[in-house]
């Protein structure tokens, strides 16, 4: 009897396990569906965020494009002025004048072309000549770092001078 009882109990356990397995499968499907929905929503949000960031960057570049073109034109003008010191050396003066002319052309290109066109040109150049692009990016990065460092040092110097002047006027009043 005890053997039959054990077999009956085993059969009862298998029947309840099958029902529990169906419940477990339903829960698993629900969780999988919810995770899939969450992943789809996160992907859509990520795309929206990237699109918004790209649009803001493009808007910023468009606003700053004329300023950048003017800065390049100013550098060309400064280069041309400094080239006048080489009147007695025509080869050097010609080189400086050519560089200034190239910068003027770059400034005009920046003014006339859209951000997308400029970006496509830069990307195409980077793909065709990756070594030259990396070298140019390194030089630009170095120049930008030097500019930022000197700007920060100048701002710190002005801040300290202003603080000393304020302390000096306070000491005179006392």
Biotite code that builds the C-alpha atoms (Angstrom):
import biotite.structure as struc

atoms = struc.array([
    struc.Atom([0.000, 0.000, 0.000], chain_id="A", res_id=1, res_name="UNK", atom_name="CA", element="C"),
    struc.Atom([2.641, 2.373, 0.801], chain_id="A", res_id=2, res_name="UNK", atom_name="CA", element="C"),
    struc.Atom([4.083, 1.935, -2.676], chain_id="A", res_id=3, res_name="UNK", atom_name="CA", element="C"),
    struc.Atom([0.727, 2.718, -4.259], chain_id="A", res_id=4, res_name="UNK", atom_name="CA", element="C"),
    struc.Atom([0.332, 5.671, -1.986], chain_id="A", res_id=5, res_name="UNK", atom_name="CA", element="C"),
    struc.Atom([3.697, 6.996, -3.020], chain_id="A", res_id=6, res_name="UNK", atom_name="CA", element="C"),
    struc.Atom([2.821, 6.564, -6.698], chain_id="A", res_id=7, res_name="UNK", atom_name="CA", element="C"),
    struc.Atom([-0.471, 8.373, -6.172], chain_id="A", res_id=8, res_name="UNK", atom_name="CA", element="C"),
    struc.Atom([1.271, 11.181, -4.354], chain_id="A", res_id=9, res_name="UNK", atom_name="CA", element="C"),
    struc.Atom([3.856, 11.410, -7.151], chain_id="A", res_id=10, res_name="UNK", atom_name="CA", element="C"),
    struc.Atom([1.111, 11.595, -9.766], chain_id="A", res_id=11, res_name="UNK", atom_name="CA", element="C"),
    struc.Atom([-0.617, 14.333, -7.780], chain_id="A", res_id=12, res_name="UNK", atom_name="CA", element="C"),
    struc.Atom([2.667, 16.297, -7.507], chain_id="A", res_id=13, res_name="UNK", atom_name="CA", element="C"),
    struc.Atom([3.257, 16.041, -11.299], chain_id="A", res_id=14, res_name="UNK", atom_name="CA", element="C"),
    struc.Atom([-0.254, 17.324, -12.024], chain_id="A", res_id=15, res_name="UNK", atom_name="CA", element="C"),
    struc.Atom([0.175, 20.332, -9.756], chain_id="A", res_id=16, res_name="UNK", atom_name="CA", element="C"),
    struc.Atom([3.666, 20.935, -11.216], chain_id="A", res_id=17, res_name="UNK", atom_name="CA", element="C"),
    struc.Atom([2.255, 21.076, -14.724], chain_id="A", res_id=18, res_name="UNK", atom_name="CA", element="C"),
    struc.Atom([-0.276, 23.681, -13.683], chain_id="A", res_id=19, res_name="UNK", atom_name="CA", element="C"),
    struc.Atom([2.462, 25.635, -11.892], chain_id="A", res_id=20, res_name="UNK", atom_name="CA", element="C"),
    struc.Atom([4.632, 25.381, -15.010], chain_id="A", res_id=21, res_name="UNK", atom_name="CA", element="C"),
    struc.Atom([1.862, 26.928, -17.088], chain_id="A", res_id=22, res_name="UNK", atom_name="CA", element="C"),
    struc.Atom([1.631, 29.773, -14.579], chain_id="A", res_id=23, res_name="UNK", atom_name="CA", element="C"),
    struc.Atom([5.391, 30.163, -14.646], chain_id="A", res_id=24, res_name="UNK", atom_name="CA", element="C"),
    struc.Atom([5.411, 30.268, -18.454], chain_id="A", res_id=25, res_name="UNK", atom_name="CA", element="C"),
    struc.Atom([2.700, 32.934, -18.424], chain_id="A", res_id=26, res_name="UNK", atom_name="CA", element="C"),
    struc.Atom([4.685, 35.031, -15.927], chain_id="A", res_id=27, res_name="UNK", atom_name="CA", element="C"),
    struc.Atom([7.831, 34.583, -17.989], chain_id="A", res_id=28, res_name="UNK", atom_name="CA", element="C"),
    struc.Atom([5.991, 35.679, -21.151], chain_id="A", res_id=29, res_name="UNK", atom_name="CA", element="C"),
    struc.Atom([4.589, 38.716, -19.316], chain_id="A", res_id=30, res_name="UNK", atom_name="CA", element="C"),
    struc.Atom([8.025, 39.694, -18.021], chain_id="A", res_id=31, res_name="UNK", atom_name="CA", element="C"),
    struc.Atom([9.606, 39.127, -21.435], chain_id="A", res_id=32, res_name="UNK", atom_name="CA", element="C"),
    struc.Atom([6.917, 41.263, -23.079], chain_id="A", res_id=33, res_name="UNK", atom_name="CA", element="C"),
    struc.Atom([7.330, 44.029, -20.502], chain_id="A", res_id=34, res_name="UNK", atom_name="CA", element="C"),
    struc.Atom([11.121, 43.963, -20.915], chain_id="A", res_id=35, res_name="UNK", atom_name="CA", element="C"),
    struc.Atom([10.745, 44.111, -24.691], chain_id="A", res_id=36, res_name="UNK", atom_name="CA", element="C"),
    struc.Atom([8.349, 47.050, -24.399], chain_id="A", res_id=37, res_name="UNK", atom_name="CA", element="C"),
    struc.Atom([10.734, 48.799, -22.016], chain_id="A", res_id=38, res_name="UNK", atom_name="CA", element="C"),
    struc.Atom([13.672, 48.213, -24.358], chain_id="A", res_id=39, res_name="UNK", atom_name="CA", element="C"),
    struc.Atom([11.676, 49.569, -27.303], chain_id="A", res_id=40, res_name="UNK", atom_name="CA", element="C"),
    struc.Atom([10.672, 52.643, -25.287], chain_id="A", res_id=41, res_name="UNK", atom_name="CA", element="C"),
    struc.Atom([14.277, 53.202, -24.169], chain_id="A", res_id=42, res_name="UNK", atom_name="CA", element="C"),
    struc.Atom([15.495, 52.885, -27.744], chain_id="A", res_id=43, res_name="UNK", atom_name="CA", element="C"),
    struc.Atom([12.885, 55.372, -28.945], chain_id="A", res_id=44, res_name="UNK", atom_name="CA", element="C"),
    struc.Atom([13.822, 57.799, -26.142], chain_id="A", res_id=45, res_name="UNK", atom_name="CA", element="C"),
    struc.Atom([17.486, 57.386, -26.987], chain_id="A", res_id=46, res_name="UNK", atom_name="CA", element="C"),
    struc.Atom([16.795, 58.190, -30.632], chain_id="A", res_id=47, res_name="UNK", atom_name="CA", element="C"),
    struc.Atom([14.746, 61.233, -29.615], chain_id="A", res_id=48, res_name="UNK", atom_name="CA", element="C"),
    struc.Atom([17.565, 62.392, -27.349], chain_id="A", res_id=49, res_name="UNK", atom_name="CA", element="C"),
    struc.Atom([20.199, 61.917, -30.060], chain_id="A", res_id=50, res_name="UNK", atom_name="CA", element="C"),
    struc.Atom([18.041, 63.691, -32.644], chain_id="A", res_id=51, res_name="UNK", atom_name="CA", element="C"),
    struc.Atom([17.478, 66.605, -30.250], chain_id="A", res_id=52, res_name="UNK", atom_name="CA", element="C"),
    struc.Atom([21.195, 66.792, -29.415], chain_id="A", res_id=53, res_name="UNK", atom_name="CA", element="C"),
    struc.Atom([22.116, 66.695, -33.105], chain_id="A", res_id=54, res_name="UNK", atom_name="CA", element="C"),
    struc.Atom([19.577, 69.423, -33.887], chain_id="A", res_id=55, res_name="UNK", atom_name="CA", element="C"),
    struc.Atom([20.890, 71.611, -31.069], chain_id="A", res_id=56, res_name="UNK", atom_name="CA", element="C"),
    struc.Atom([24.473, 71.103, -32.212], chain_id="A", res_id=57, res_name="UNK", atom_name="CA", element="C"),
    struc.Atom([23.530, 71.975, -35.784], chain_id="A", res_id=58, res_name="UNK", atom_name="CA", element="C"),
    struc.Atom([21.661, 75.084, -34.606], chain_id="A", res_id=59, res_name="UNK", atom_name="CA", element="C"),
    struc.Atom([24.647, 76.147, -32.535], chain_id="A", res_id=60, res_name="UNK", atom_name="CA", element="C"),
    struc.Atom([27.009, 75.644, -35.461], chain_id="A", res_id=61, res_name="UNK", atom_name="CA", element="C"),
    struc.Atom([24.755, 77.642, -37.774], chain_id="A", res_id=62, res_name="UNK", atom_name="CA", element="C"),
    struc.Atom([24.656, 80.499, -35.249], chain_id="A", res_id=63, res_name="UNK", atom_name="CA", element="C"),
    struc.Atom([28.411, 80.374, -34.757], chain_id="A", res_id=64, res_name="UNK", atom_name="CA", element="C"),
    struc.Atom([29.268, 79.861, -38.423], chain_id="A", res_id=65, res_name="UNK", atom_name="CA", element="C"),
    struc.Atom([29.477, 83.568, -39.256], chain_id="A", res_id=66, res_name="UNK", atom_name="CA", element="C"),
    struc.Atom([31.526, 84.222, -36.147], chain_id="A", res_id=67, res_name="UNK", atom_name="CA", element="C"),
    struc.Atom([33.923, 81.426, -37.088], chain_id="A", res_id=68, res_name="UNK", atom_name="CA", element="C"),
    struc.Atom([34.211, 82.757, -40.644], chain_id="A", res_id=69, res_name="UNK", atom_name="CA", element="C"),
    struc.Atom([34.991, 86.226, -39.316], chain_id="A", res_id=70, res_name="UNK", atom_name="CA", element="C"),
    struc.Atom([37.631, 84.806, -36.973], chain_id="A", res_id=71, res_name="UNK", atom_name="CA", element="C"),
    struc.Atom([39.315, 83.001, -39.868], chain_id="A", res_id=72, res_name="UNK", atom_name="CA", element="C"),
    struc.Atom([39.180, 86.186, -41.946], chain_id="A", res_id=73, res_name="UNK", atom_name="CA", element="C"),
    struc.Atom([40.722, 88.121, -39.036], chain_id="A", res_id=74, res_name="UNK", atom_name="CA", element="C"),
    struc.Atom([43.565, 85.603, -38.814], chain_id="A", res_id=75, res_name="UNK", atom_name="CA", element="C"),
    struc.Atom([44.112, 86.005, -42.573], chain_id="A", res_id=76, res_name="UNK", atom_name="CA", element="C"),
    struc.Atom([44.214, 89.781, -42.183], chain_id="A", res_id=77, res_name="UNK", atom_name="CA", element="C"),
    struc.Atom([46.700, 89.537, -39.302], chain_id="A", res_id=78, res_name="UNK", atom_name="CA", element="C"),
    struc.Atom([48.829, 87.147, -41.307], chain_id="A", res_id=79, res_name="UNK", atom_name="CA", element="C"),
    struc.Atom([48.789, 89.521, -44.267], chain_id="A", res_id=80, res_name="UNK", atom_name="CA", element="C"),
    struc.Atom([49.821, 92.423, -42.009], chain_id="A", res_id=81, res_name="UNK", atom_name="CA", element="C"),
    struc.Atom([52.659, 90.439, -40.477], chain_id="A", res_id=82, res_name="UNK", atom_name="CA", element="C"),
    struc.Atom([53.759, 89.446, -43.985], chain_id="A", res_id=83, res_name="UNK", atom_name="CA", element="C"),
    struc.Atom([54.483, 93.083, -44.779], chain_id="A", res_id=84, res_name="UNK", atom_name="CA", element="C"),
    struc.Atom([57.571, 92.738, -42.568], chain_id="A", res_id=85, res_name="UNK", atom_name="CA", element="C"),
    struc.Atom([59.016, 90.424, -45.222], chain_id="A", res_id=86, res_name="UNK", atom_name="CA", element="C"),
    struc.Atom([59.091, 92.967, -48.078], chain_id="A", res_id=87, res_name="UNK", atom_name="CA", element="C"),
    struc.Atom([62.810, 92.339, -48.476], chain_id="A", res_id=88, res_name="UNK", atom_name="CA", element="C"),
    struc.Atom([62.255, 88.549, -48.719], chain_id="A", res_id=89, res_name="UNK", atom_name="CA", element="C"),
    struc.Atom([59.846, 87.954, -51.597], chain_id="A", res_id=90, res_name="UNK", atom_name="CA", element="C"),
    struc.Atom([59.726, 84.164, -51.184], chain_id="A", res_id=91, res_name="UNK", atom_name="CA", element="C"),
    struc.Atom([58.616, 84.373, -47.562], chain_id="A", res_id=92, res_name="UNK", atom_name="CA", element="C"),
    struc.Atom([56.175, 87.188, -48.342], chain_id="A", res_id=93, res_name="UNK", atom_name="CA", element="C"),
    struc.Atom([54.655, 85.135, -51.166], chain_id="A", res_id=94, res_name="UNK", atom_name="CA", element="C"),
    struc.Atom([54.262, 82.155, -48.828], chain_id="A", res_id=95, res_name="UNK", atom_name="CA", element="C"),
    struc.Atom([52.568, 84.305, -46.153], chain_id="A", res_id=96, res_name="UNK", atom_name="CA", element="C"),
    struc.Atom([50.308, 85.951, -48.750], chain_id="A", res_id=97, res_name="UNK", atom_name="CA", element="C"),
    struc.Atom([49.314, 82.543, -50.134], chain_id="A", res_id=98, res_name="UNK", atom_name="CA", element="C"),
    struc.Atom([48.502, 81.316, -46.635], chain_id="A", res_id=99, res_name="UNK", atom_name="CA", element="C"),
    struc.Atom([46.404, 84.435, -45.997], chain_id="A", res_id=100, res_name="UNK", atom_name="CA", element="C"),
    struc.Atom([44.595, 83.930, -49.317], chain_id="A", res_id=101, res_name="UNK", atom_name="CA", element="C"),
    struc.Atom([43.869, 80.323, -48.378], chain_id="A", res_id=102, res_name="UNK", atom_name="CA", element="C"),
    struc.Atom([42.409, 81.472, -45.063], chain_id="A", res_id=103, res_name="UNK", atom_name="CA", element="C"),
    struc.Atom([40.262, 84.070, -46.854], chain_id="A", res_id=104, res_name="UNK", atom_name="CA", element="C"),
    struc.Atom([38.939, 81.324, -49.131], chain_id="A", res_id=105, res_name="UNK", atom_name="CA", element="C"),
    struc.Atom([38.230, 79.149, -46.099], chain_id="A", res_id=106, res_name="UNK", atom_name="CA", element="C"),
    struc.Atom([36.312, 82.003, -44.443], chain_id="A", res_id=107, res_name="UNK", atom_name="CA", element="C"),
    struc.Atom([34.240, 82.474, -47.587], chain_id="A", res_id=108, res_name="UNK", atom_name="CA", element="C"),
    struc.Atom([33.548, 78.740, -47.814], chain_id="A", res_id=109, res_name="UNK", atom_name="CA", element="C"),
    struc.Atom([32.376, 78.730, -44.198], chain_id="A", res_id=110, res_name="UNK", atom_name="CA", element="C"),
    struc.Atom([30.005, 81.616, -44.934], chain_id="A", res_id=111, res_name="UNK", atom_name="CA", element="C"),
    struc.Atom([28.575, 80.148, -48.140], chain_id="A", res_id=112, res_name="UNK", atom_name="CA", element="C"),
    struc.Atom([28.154, 76.483, -47.298], chain_id="A", res_id=113, res_name="UNK", atom_name="CA", element="C"),
    struc.Atom([25.783, 74.745, -44.920], chain_id="A", res_id=114, res_name="UNK", atom_name="CA", element="C"),
    struc.Atom([26.922, 72.872, -41.848], chain_id="A", res_id=115, res_name="UNK", atom_name="CA", element="C"),
    struc.Atom([25.990, 69.563, -43.473], chain_id="A", res_id=116, res_name="UNK", atom_name="CA", element="C"),
    struc.Atom([28.119, 70.308, -46.544], chain_id="A", res_id=117, res_name="UNK", atom_name="CA", element="C"),
    struc.Atom([31.109, 71.282, -44.426], chain_id="A", res_id=118, res_name="UNK", atom_name="CA", element="C"),
    struc.Atom([30.654, 68.211, -42.231], chain_id="A", res_id=119, res_name="UNK", atom_name="CA", element="C"),
    struc.Atom([30.445, 65.950, -45.295], chain_id="A", res_id=120, res_name="UNK", atom_name="CA", element="C"),
    struc.Atom([33.645, 67.502, -46.690], chain_id="A", res_id=121, res_name="UNK", atom_name="CA", element="C"),
    struc.Atom([35.495, 67.025, -43.400], chain_id="A", res_id=122, res_name="UNK", atom_name="CA", element="C"),
    struc.Atom([34.230, 63.458, -43.095], chain_id="A", res_id=123, res_name="UNK", atom_name="CA", element="C"),
    struc.Atom([35.243, 62.700, -46.688], chain_id="A", res_id=124, res_name="UNK", atom_name="CA", element="C"),
    struc.Atom([38.701, 64.143, -46.085], chain_id="A", res_id=125, res_name="UNK", atom_name="CA", element="C"),
    struc.Atom([39.050, 62.103, -42.893], chain_id="A", res_id=126, res_name="UNK", atom_name="CA", element="C"),
    struc.Atom([38.148, 58.924, -44.790], chain_id="A", res_id=127, res_name="UNK", atom_name="CA", element="C"),
    struc.Atom([40.464, 59.645, -47.738], chain_id="A", res_id=128, res_name="UNK", atom_name="CA", element="C"),
    struc.Atom([43.445, 60.866, -45.701], chain_id="A", res_id=129, res_name="UNK", atom_name="CA", element="C"),
    struc.Atom([43.136, 59.638, -42.107], chain_id="A", res_id=130, res_name="UNK", atom_name="CA", element="C"),
    struc.Atom([46.769, 60.375, -41.249], chain_id="A", res_id=131, res_name="UNK", atom_name="CA", element="C"),
    struc.Atom([46.571, 63.970, -42.440], chain_id="A", res_id=132, res_name="UNK", atom_name="CA", element="C"),
    struc.Atom([43.236, 64.387, -40.640], chain_id="A", res_id=133, res_name="UNK", atom_name="CA", element="C"),
    struc.Atom([44.697, 62.995, -37.406], chain_id="A", res_id=134, res_name="UNK", atom_name="CA", element="C"),
    struc.Atom([47.700, 65.317, -37.696], chain_id="A", res_id=135, res_name="UNK", atom_name="CA", element="C"),
    struc.Atom([45.459, 68.322, -38.341], chain_id="A", res_id=136, res_name="UNK", atom_name="CA", element="C"),
    struc.Atom([43.178, 67.373, -35.451], chain_id="A", res_id=137, res_name="UNK", atom_name="CA", element="C"),
    struc.Atom([46.204, 67.064, -33.177], chain_id="A", res_id=138, res_name="UNK", atom_name="CA", element="C"),
    struc.Atom([47.509, 70.494, -34.199], chain_id="A", res_id=139, res_name="UNK", atom_name="CA", element="C"),
    struc.Atom([44.073, 72.073, -33.777], chain_id="A", res_id=140, res_name="UNK", atom_name="CA", element="C"),
    struc.Atom([43.646, 70.367, -30.413], chain_id="A", res_id=141, res_name="UNK", atom_name="CA", element="C"),
    struc.Atom([47.046, 71.584, -29.267], chain_id="A", res_id=142, res_name="UNK", atom_name="CA", element="C"),
    struc.Atom([46.284, 75.147, -30.391], chain_id="A", res_id=143, res_name="UNK", atom_name="CA", element="C"),
    struc.Atom([42.877, 75.050, -28.727], chain_id="A", res_id=144, res_name="UNK", atom_name="CA", element="C"),
    struc.Atom([44.409, 73.773, -25.478], chain_id="A", res_id=145, res_name="UNK", atom_name="CA", element="C"),
    struc.Atom([47.011, 76.553, -25.534], chain_id="A", res_id=146, res_name="UNK", atom_name="CA", element="C"),
    struc.Atom([44.317, 79.151, -26.217], chain_id="A", res_id=147, res_name="UNK", atom_name="CA", element="C"),
    struc.Atom([42.117, 77.864, -23.394], chain_id="A", res_id=148, res_name="UNK", atom_name="CA", element="C"),
    struc.Atom([45.057, 77.707, -21.004], chain_id="A", res_id=149, res_name="UNK", atom_name="CA", element="C"),
    struc.Atom([46.162, 81.253, -21.792], chain_id="A", res_id=150, res_name="UNK", atom_name="CA", element="C"),
    struc.Atom([42.577, 82.498, -21.543], chain_id="A", res_id=151, res_name="UNK", atom_name="CA", element="C"),
    struc.Atom([42.223, 80.863, -18.123], chain_id="A", res_id=152, res_name="UNK", atom_name="CA", element="C"),
    struc.Atom([45.547, 82.325, -16.980], chain_id="A", res_id=153, res_name="UNK", atom_name="CA", element="C"),
    struc.Atom([44.506, 85.795, -18.176], chain_id="A", res_id=154, res_name="UNK", atom_name="CA", element="C"),
    struc.Atom([41.162, 85.509, -16.400], chain_id="A", res_id=155, res_name="UNK", atom_name="CA", element="C"),
    struc.Atom([42.896, 84.374, -13.195], chain_id="A", res_id=156, res_name="UNK", atom_name="CA", element="C"),
    struc.Atom([45.387, 87.253, -13.462], chain_id="A", res_id=157, res_name="UNK", atom_name="CA", element="C"),
    struc.Atom([42.538, 89.775, -13.929], chain_id="A", res_id=158, res_name="UNK", atom_name="CA", element="C"),
    struc.Atom([40.647, 88.264, -10.997], chain_id="A", res_id=159, res_name="UNK", atom_name="CA", element="C"),
    struc.Atom([43.681, 88.506, -8.723], chain_id="A", res_id=160, res_name="UNK", atom_name="CA", element="C"),
    struc.Atom([44.441, 92.067, -9.845], chain_id="A", res_id=161, res_name="UNK", atom_name="CA", element="C"),
    struc.Atom([40.845, 93.044, -9.137], chain_id="A", res_id=162, res_name="UNK", atom_name="CA", element="C"),
    struc.Atom([40.974, 91.426, -5.700], chain_id="A", res_id=163, res_name="UNK", atom_name="CA", element="C"),
    struc.Atom([44.241, 93.219, -4.872], chain_id="A", res_id=164, res_name="UNK", atom_name="CA", element="C"),
    struc.Atom([42.804, 96.530, -6.025], chain_id="A", res_id=165, res_name="UNK", atom_name="CA", element="C"),
    struc.Atom([39.743, 95.968, -3.854], chain_id="A", res_id=166, res_name="UNK", atom_name="CA", element="C"),
    struc.Atom([41.943, 95.146, -0.824], chain_id="A", res_id=167, res_name="UNK", atom_name="CA", element="C"),
    struc.Atom([44.062, 98.227, -1.509], chain_id="A", res_id=168, res_name="UNK", atom_name="CA", element="C"),
    struc.Atom([41.045, 100.535, -1.570], chain_id="A", res_id=169, res_name="UNK", atom_name="CA", element="C"),
    struc.Atom([39.722, 98.936, 1.640], chain_id="A", res_id=170, res_name="UNK", atom_name="CA", element="C"),
    struc.Atom([43.090, 99.405, 3.377], chain_id="A", res_id=171, res_name="UNK", atom_name="CA", element="C"),
    struc.Atom([43.222, 103.083, 2.345], chain_id="A", res_id=172, res_name="UNK", atom_name="CA", element="C"),
    struc.Atom([39.778, 103.709, 3.803], chain_id="A", res_id=173, res_name="UNK", atom_name="CA", element="C"),
    struc.Atom([40.796, 102.222, 7.160], chain_id="A", res_id=174, res_name="UNK", atom_name="CA", element="C"),
])
